[in-house]
Amino acid sequence: MQIRIRRRPLIDVHVWYNIYLSDMESAAPARSSLSPSERELRSRISQIVHNRWLLHATLAPRARRCGKPNCRCARGELHLSLYIVQSRQGQGRQLFVPKVWEPRVRQAVADYQKLQQLLEEVSEHEWQRLQSRREK
């Protein structure tokens, strides 16, 4: 149980205390109280967060012409480029990804998506925990 006390002075001598009680634990759950599947999920999240690059974006391959008259793209064999696309505060933005960055960027996007999926699973565990607590 958590207790918060807030002191509120009214007049020089009198003091009022507001006491707030909460039966929700504010600390992080102990690992021993978690199911094996949730411990595994949290471990995988930790590994991704600590050992990988993360990028919230979409990969967008594009085919384009460079404009040189003697290039193969003038004959219809377009150049393939990779861009990362992201929406930020309602505004779209994109960034060209050079070939040497492609593996790292692809992995960062995939790891971010995997992290989101794992977080959703942990969230579902918490939902179930709260729902079962409410039914008691």
Secondary structure, 3 states (H helix, E strand, C coil): CEEEEEEEECCCCCEEEEEEEECCCCCCCCHHHCCHHHHHHHHHHHHHHHHCCCCCCEEEEEEECCCCCCCHHHHCCCEEEEEEEEEECCEEEEEEECHHHHHHHHHHHHHHHHHHHHHHHHHHHHHHHHHHHHHC
